């Protein structure tokens, strides 16, 4: 199963999700330092850094999720 995560922080939950067969493929985090750290831990996840209330960031998240079949 594929999933996306919002307010990802540094990705602690992703470890446990992976253990039960859920692969996070798109993530969003507001703070750049946390998003950068997340990318180091999970290089295969499409991390979108920015404020989800910003329409451009929101659109990028939606597009990324749809592109890989997460809806």
Rosetta blueprint (number, residue, H / E / L):
1 X L
2 X E
3 X E
4 X E
5 X E
6 X L
7 X L
8 X L
9 X L
10 X L
11 X L
12 X H
13 X H
14 X H
15 X H
16 X H
17 X H
18 X H
19 X H
20 X L
21 X L
22 X L
23 X E
24 X E
25 X E
26 X E
27 X E
28 X E
29 X E
30 X L
31 X L
32 X H
33 X H
34 X H
35 X H
36 X H
37 X H
38 X H
39 X H
40 X H
41 X H
42 X L
43 X L
44 X L
45 X L
46 X E
47 X E
48 X E
49 X E
50 X L
51 X L
52 X L
53 X L
54 X L
55 X H
56 X H
57 X H
58 X H
59 X H
60 X H
61 X H
62 X H
63 X H
64 X H
65 X H
66 X H
67 X H
68 X L
69 X L
70 X L
71 X L
